[in-house]
Structures are given as structure tokens and as C-alpha cells.
Amino acid sequence: MKKKLDQILKKYHKRNENIIFLLQEVQESFGYIPREAIDYFARKLQIAPSKFYGVATFYAQFRLTPMGKNNITVCCGTACHVRGAERIISGLRRELGLDGENDTTEDGEFTLEEVACLGTCSFAPVVLVNGDVRGRANADRLVKEIRKMKKK
Ligand code: FES
């Protein structure tokens, strides 16, 4: 990890005030922003870690925890909301055993994300399962699909 972080740092060494670019590079490299990366940059650049966390938690694009192996993305835009996105989310959270603000299962198999409009409103409610579109989705079908995925 240190080697990759040094590469990122080198790329931005003259713009070290530009925390967002550093975080974007880290996220692209690791799929999330590891605490070690923030500690490393904070130490190297002599910037308080809280500044990195402030940026990382402000923008929805950043994750502070790793994604699961399987990613389920539920659209919560207006059309999908009206057509039952909340029921889908609660059904999937129950099936995956996600509580509180957890979006990833303890075994790291599934991440459940909520996003704004995916741009396919005529198929609402829309869910992506590992990037594949499930239009006119419903919780029962998705739960069955997840159970099949769990067996694999
Ligand atoms: S609101 Fe869900 S795809 Fe547009």
C-alpha cells in the first residue's frame, strides 16, 4: 500500500492542498479510502487527519470501508421512490442482516447502496446487481436472487 500511496503523493506533491484529488486517487486504487492512507498522507503532508475525513465524509463518492464482493445498488430517485424503492431497500436490508448505517454484510459478500436517479426511470423501480439492471424490480425477486448468490 505504501508504494501506491507514494505514487499518488508524487503525482500531487505540488498540489498537496488538494485533498479531494488525493482521495479520488486512493479510492480508485483501493476501492475505498483506508484509514492507513489518511494517516500516511496526514503525516507526510502535515495536514490534520480530520481535514481528510471532513472531505471524505462530505462527498458521497467516497467510501471509508471496503465494498462487498457483490454490489447491489437501489435507485432512490423520485420515480423509483414512488414505485416502491423503500420496500425494496427494507426487504434487502432484512435479507442481508444490515442494521444501523451498515451497508456491507459482515462477511464482506454484499454491499447495498442507495443512489439517486440511474436514468432509466421508465423501468422504475430500478436496481443494479453487480452492474446489471433489474427494471421493475421487487423485493421478493431480489431476495431470491441474493439467496442464489449466497449459495454460490
Ligand atoms: S428515479 Fe430511479 S431510475 Fe430514475
Boltz pocket constraint, residues with backbone or C-beta under 6 A from the ligand:
constraints:
  - pocket:
      binder: B
      contacts: [[A, 75], [A, 76], [A, 77], [A, 78], [A, 79], [A, 80], [A, 81], [A, 116], [A, 117], [A, 118], [A, 119], [A, 120], [A, 121], [A, 122], [A, 124], [A, 125], [A, 126]]
      max_distance: 6.0
